[in-house]
Amino acid sequence: MTFDLTDGEAALLKKLNSLIDGNRYFLSDRIKTLKAIRTKIRPETAREPTTAEAICPAADDGRKETTGRTQRPTETSGF
């Protein structure tokens, strides 16, 4: 559902977005309440779940997965 907002309402929504996005305490009750109000005004569209390939297509290029460790060269004694 989409609302046709007047210029004044659009300005208020813009201000609401700046209050939410610019706040450093994004998990506070105040910000959660503002987000709930924003969702009532402009509900978010449903997002499709992403797969690892969609996030990083190079992750599945056929190479063997590594653990990130480098192998130490084996030490040989001169004896």
Number of C-alpha atoms within 10 A of each C-alpha: 7 7 7 7 12 9 9 9 11 12 12 13 17 12 12 17 14 11 14 19 13 10 11 10 12 13 9 10 10 12 18 14 12 15 18 13 14 16 11 10 14 13 12 10 7 6 6 6 6 8 9 10 11 10 9 9 10 11 12 11 8 7 8 7 8 7 6 6 6 7 6 6 6 6 6 6 5 4 3
